[in-house]
Amino acid sequence: MIQTRSAVTLKSGIRNLAILKTTGSAFKGHIKDAYTTLKETDDRILATNAEISWLFSKAAADFDSCYFGIRRALLESFARHDSMSVQHTLYAMAQKSR
């Protein structure tokens, strides 16, 4: 928490959110160079651990409601997103939870 004379800012988040999907995930259309080792595929397992953080600008926020709402939005976005890569899906999750 950061508090000044005129404002309070509180940081919150989720650590080690293990997420996995077995369908709706690909790895294709990416830039290839001499260090590229993964082959393109239309169907692959996507699993990652995510760390998410956000800032509250009001000290009197409904923390539980925010936490569960953000978590739900992230998980729904992850599950429903037609993924071209991990980065593609993480970007979509960030946009959804705004």
Z-matrix of the N, CA and C atoms (Angstrom, degrees):
N
C 1 1.445
C 2 1.517 1 108.04
N 3 1.328 2 115.48 1 137.12
C 4 1.456 3 122.65 2 174.27
C 5 1.518 4 107.54 3 -118.64
N 6 1.300 5 115.97 4 125.39
C 7 1.455 6 119.71 5 -179.71
C 8 1.521 7 109.31 6 -127.58
N 9 1.322 8 114.91 7 130.08
C 10 1.460 9 121.83 8 173.60
C 11 1.517 10 107.51 9 -118.29
N 12 1.294 11 116.60 10 -177.71
C 13 1.471 12 119.29 11 178.39
C 14 1.520 13 112.63 12 -63.23
N 15 1.324 14 115.80 13 -27.90
C 16 1.463 15 118.22 14 -173.91
C 17 1.533 16 114.76 15 -111.62
N 18 1.335 17 118.83 16 -8.92
C 19 1.469 18 118.91 17 -175.34
C 20 1.526 19 111.88 18 -155.18
N 21 1.334 20 113.68 19 156.41
C 22 1.463 21 121.87 20 173.57
C 23 1.526 22 107.15 21 -125.21
N 24 1.324 23 116.67 22 130.24
C 25 1.460 24 121.77 23 175.93
C 26 1.519 25 107.88 24 -124.15
N 27 1.319 26 115.44 25 127.86
C 28 1.457 27 121.24 26 -178.80
C 29 1.526 28 108.74 27 -122.04
N 30 1.328 29 116.73 28 129.64
C 31 1.463 30 121.96 29 178.07
C 32 1.521 31 108.86 30 -99.70
N 33 1.327 32 115.57 31 136.29
C 34 1.450 33 121.42 32 177.60
C 35 1.522 34 108.36 33 -138.61
N 36 1.322 35 117.49 34 176.34
C 37 1.451 36 118.92 35 178.05
C 38 1.506 37 113.95 36 170.02
N 39 1.325 38 114.18 37 -167.57
C 40 1.457 39 123.29 38 -179.05
C 41 1.525 40 106.90 39 -132.33
N 42 1.319 41 116.97 40 131.83
C 43 1.462 42 121.59 41 175.84
C 44 1.520 43 109.98 42 -113.17
N 45 1.314 44 115.43 43 148.33
C 46 1.475 45 122.51 44 175.02
C 47 1.521 46 113.22 45 54.85
N 48 1.327 47 116.61 46 45.94
C 49 1.462 48 120.79 47 175.41
C 50 1.530 49 107.22 48 -81.00
N 51 1.325 50 116.41 49 101.36
C 52 1.463 51 121.84 50 -179.16
C 53 1.521 52 108.79 51 -79.26
N 54 1.348 53 116.06 52 122.26
C 55 1.458 54 121.11 53 -178.62
C 56 1.526 55 109.36 54 -132.29
N 57 1.335 56 115.27 55 144.17
C 58 1.455 57 121.65 56 -174.58
C 59 1.516 58 109.61 57 -147.16
N 60 1.332 59 116.26 58 138.65
C 61 1.463 60 120.49 59 170.49
C 62 1.514 61 107.87 60 -137.04
N 63 1.328 62 116.28 61 142.79
C 64 1.456 63 121.28 62 -175.97
C 65 1.519 64 112.78 63 -106.74
N 66 1.325 65 117.30 64 0.06
C 67 1.455 66 121.67 65 178.84
C 68 1.519 67 108.68 66 -148.69
N 69 1.322 68 116.46 67 163.30
C 70 1.459 69 119.95 68 178.91
C 71 1.512 70 113.30 69 74.92
N 72 1.315 71 116.41 70 25.70
C 73 1.454 72 120.76 71 -179.00
C 74 1.527 73 109.78 72 -136.33
N 75 1.322 74 116.28 73 136.29
C 76 1.463 75 121.99 74 -179.23
C 77 1.522 76 108.95 75 -132.92
N 78 1.302 77 114.94 76 178.39
C 79 1.462 78 121.34 77 171.48
C 80 1.520 79 105.52 78 -147.30
N 81 1.336 80 115.16 79 86.68
C 82 1.458 81 119.05 80 -176.92
C 83 1.523 82 110.20 81 -152.78
N 84 1.311 83 114.51 82 161.39
C 85 1.451 84 120.48 83 177.87
C 86 1.516 85 113.80 84 77.29
N 87 1.311 86 117.27 85 16.25
C 88 1.458 87 120.97 86 -178.02
C 89 1.525 88 110.86 87 -91.39
N 90 1.305 89 116.19 88 162.21
C 91 1.460 90 121.61 89 176.71
C 92 1.523 91 108.55 90 -71.62
N 93 1.317 92 116.31 91 134.63
C 94 1.471 93 121.38 92 -179.67
C 95 1.518 94 109.60 93 -112.52
N 96 1.318 95 115.43 94 142.17
C 97 1.461 96 121.09 95 174.92
C 98 1.527 97 108.48 96 -143.54
N 99 1.310 98 117.21 97 -169.51
C 100 1.465 99 121.38 98 -177.10
C 101 1.526 100 112.73 99 -63.29
N 102 1.338 101 117.62 100 -19.12
C 103 1.466 102 121.38 101 -177.12
C 104 1.528 103 112.93 102 -98.30
N 105 1.318 104 117.41 103 -1.61
C 106 1.460 105 121.10 104 179.70
C 107 1.527 106 109.48 105 -70.21
N 108 1.320 107 116.00 106 124.14
C 109 1.466 108 120.39 107 -179.43
C 110 1.526 109 112.85 108 -116.13
N 111 1.314 110 118.14 109 -25.13
C 112 1.462 111 120.77 110 -178.38
C 113 1.517 112 110.62 111 -82.84
N 114 1.308 113 115.92 112 136.48
C 115 1.455 114 121.18 113 176.40
C 116 1.522 115 109.26 114 -85.77
N 117 1.330 116 115.72 115 151.41
C 118 1.458 117 120.20 116 177.75
C 119 1.518 118 110.18 117 -67.06
N 120 1.327 119 115.24 118 144.86
C 121 1.461 120 121.17 119 177.29
C 122 1.524 121 109.17 120 -153.14
N 123 1.341 122 116.35 121 150.80
C 124 1.461 123 122.23 122 178.26
C 125 1.522 124 112.55 123 -91.98
N 126 1.330 125 117.36 124 -12.49
C 127 1.457 126 120.62 125 -175.42
C 128 1.523 127 109.21 126 -143.04
N 129 1.312 128 115.87 127 118.31
C 130 1.466 129 120.03 128 178.94
C 131 1.521 130 109.22 129 -153.87
N 132 1.300 131 115.48 130 162.40
C 133 1.461 132 121.45 131 174.87
C 134 1.525 133 107.73 132 -80.56
N 135 1.312 134 116.30 133 137.88
C 136 1.458 135 121.78 134 176.69
C 137 1.516 136 108.06 135 -119.46
N 138 1.311 137 116.70 136 116.36
C 139 1.461 138 122.02 137 179.81
C 140 1.517 139 108.39 138 -137.36
N 141 1.327 140 115.66 139 139.44
C 142 1.457 141 120.30 140 178.61
C 143 1.520 142 109.74 141 -159.24
N 144 1.293 143 115.49 142 164.02
C 145 1.464 144 122.62 143 168.57
C 146 1.508 145 106.64 144 -108.02
N 147 1.299 146 117.07 145 128.06
C 148 1.461 147 121.00 146 -177.31
C 149 1.523 148 110.58 147 -110.16
N 150 1.309 149 114.63 148 147.64
C 151 1.467 150 121.90 149 171.67
C 152 1.516 151 106.59 150 -123.94
N 153 1.315 152 115.64 151 122.05
C 154 1.450 153 122.33 152 -174.63
C 155 1.523 154 108.75 153 -122.95
N 156 1.320 155 116.63 154 138.84
C 157 1.468 156 119.11 155 175.19
C 158 1.522 157 109.43 156 -139.30
N 159 1.315 158 115.28 157 155.11
C 160 1.456 159 122.23 158 177.68
C 161 1.516 160 108.71 159 -148.98
N 162 1.337 161 114.54 160 165.39
C 163 1.462 162 121.28 161 -179.25
C 164 1.516 163 110.14 162 -115.30
N 165 1.316 164 116.14 163 138.86
C 166 1.457 165 122.64 164 171.27
C 167 1.522 166 107.51 165 -100.01
N 168 1.309 167 116.17 166 134.98
C 169 1.462 168 119.03 167 178.38
C 170 1.527 169 111.49 168 -100.28
N 171 1.329 170 117.09 169 -5.22
C 172 1.466 171 121.33 170 177.45
C 173 1.522 172 109.38 171 -123.23
N 174 1.293 173 116.70 172 132.95
C 175 1.467 174 120.98 173 -179.83
C 176 1.522 175 111.80 174 -68.89
N 177 1.313 176 117.93 175 -24.26
C 178 1.463 177 121.78 176 -175.73
C 179 1.530 178 112.37 177 -97.38
N 180 1.322 179 118.38 178 26.26
C 181 1.462 180 121.57 179 -179.37
C 182 1.524 181 111.23 180 -67.69
N 183 1.317 182 116.37 181 155.69
C 184 1.467 183 122.21 182 175.10
C 185 1.531 184 107.21 183 -83.37
N 186 1.331 185 116.32 184 87.44
C 187 1.454 186 122.64 185 -171.81
C 188 1.526 187 112.85 186 -60.15
N 189 1.324 188 117.91 187 -45.20
C 190 1.466 189 120.40 188 -178.78
C 191 1.523 190 111.42 189 -62.37
N 192 1.309 191 116.68 190 -45.32
C 193 1.458 192 121.03 191 179.95
C 194 1.530 193 110.90 192 -62.02
N 195 1.309 194 116.91 193 -42.66
C 196 1.472 195 121.13 194 178.15
C 197 1.513 196 110.61 195 -63.63
N 198 1.311 197 117.70 196 -48.26
C 199 1.471 198 122.26 197 -178.24
C 200 1.527 199 110.65 198 -57.56
N 201 1.328 200 116.77 199 -53.22
C 202 1.462 201 119.94 200 -176.23
C 203 1.525 202 111.71 201 -69.72
N 204 1.327 203 118.05 202 -33.55
C 205 1.464 204 121.07 203 176.96
C 206 1.522 205 111.72 204 -66.66
N 207 1.323 206 117.32 205 -44.44
C 208 1.461 207 121.46 206 178.62
C 209 1.522 208 110.28 207 -65.71
N 210 1.319 209 117.02 208 -44.97
C 211 1.470 210 121.05 209 179.50
C 212 1.528 211 110.77 210 -60.28
N 213 1.321 212 117.03 211 -44.45
C 214 1.469 213 121.52 212 178.91
C 215 1.536 214 110.68 213 -62.11
N 216 1.336 215 117.27 214 -45.20
C 217 1.467 216 121.00 215 179.92
C 218 1.525 217 111.25 216 -61.81
N 219 1.329 218 116.88 217 -41.24
C 220 1.470 219 120.84 218 179.15
C 221 1.525 220 111.57 219 -64.27
N 222 1.328 221 116.50 220 -47.16
C 223 1.470 222 120.23 221 -177.74
C 224 1.524 223 111.78 222 -67.80
N 225 1.332 224 117.76 223 -39.23
C 226 1.467 225 120.67 224 177.59
C 227 1.523 226 110.47 225 -64.76
N 228 1.317 227 116.50 226 -42.49
C 229 1.460 228 120.62 227 178.90
C 230 1.526 229 110.53 228 -63.13
N 231 1.318 230 117.14 229 -44.73
C 232 1.463 231 121.50 230 178.85
C 233 1.529 232 110.30 231 -59.79
N 234 1.316 233 117.14 232 -46.77
C 235 1.459 234 121.49 233 -175.65
C 236 1.529 235 112.24 234 -68.56
N 237 1.320 236 118.13 235 -37.33
C 238 1.461 237 121.50 236 -173.00
C 239 1.523 238 114.32 237 -94.21
N 240 1.309 239 117.54 238 -14.26
C 241 1.462 240 121.21 239 -176.22
C 242 1.520 241 111.23 240 -74.10
N 243 1.340 242 116.76 241 131.97
C 244 1.465 243 121.77 242 175.42
C 245 1.523 244 107.03 243 -83.65
N 246 1.306 245 116.08 244 98.78
C 247 1.458 246 123.21 245 -167.19
C 248 1.522 247 113.78 246 -85.58
N 249 1.333 248 115.78 247 132.59
C 250 1.456 249 122.08 248 171.93
C 251 1.527 250 110.68 249 -96.26
N 252 1.347 251 116.74 250 -19.44
C 253 1.475 252 122.23 251 179.52
C 254 1.524 253 107.94 252 -169.42
N 255 1.313 254 116.47 253 168.24
C 256 1.470 255 120.56 254 176.10
C 257 1.523 256 109.69 255 -59.13
N 258 1.322 257 116.54 256 -46.27
C 259 1.459 258 120.71 257 -178.00
C 260 1.525 259 111.40 258 -61.44
N 261 1.333 260 116.91 259 -39.78
C 262 1.457 261 122.25 260 179.04
C 263 1.534 262 110.37 261 -59.93
N 264 1.317 263 116.61 262 -44.57
C 265 1.463 264 120.90 263 -179.69
C 266 1.522 265 111.92 264 -71.44
N 267 1.324 266 118.63 265 -41.95
C 268 1.468 267 120.41 266 178.89
C 269 1.519 268 111.44 267 -62.15
N 270 1.320 269 117.04 268 -36.97
C 271 1.465 270 120.48 269 176.72
C 272 1.533 271 109.63 270 -64.34
N 273 1.322 272 117.22 271 -44.54
C 274 1.463 273 120.83 272 178.46
C 275 1.527 274 111.05 273 -61.83
N 276 1.319 275 117.61 274 -39.17
C 277 1.472 276 121.27 275 178.14
C 278 1.523 277 110.72 276 -63.35
N 279 1.322 278 117.08 277 -42.24
C 280 1.460 279 120.87 278 179.52
C 281 1.527 280 110.83 279 -64.29
N 282 1.322 281 117.01 280 -40.16
C 283 1.458 282 120.42 281 178.93
C 284 1.531 283 111.26 282 -66.03
N 285 1.313 284 117.03 283 -38.85
C 286 1.468 285 122.17 284 -178.28
C 287 1.525 286 112.27 285 -67.28
N 288 1.315 287 117.08 286 -34.13
C 289 1.467 288 120.30 287 -173.50
C 290 1.528 289 112.92 288 -89.56
N 291 1.307 290 117.89 289 5.47
C 292 1.470 291 121.30 290 179.83
C 293 1.499 292 111.87 291 -66.76
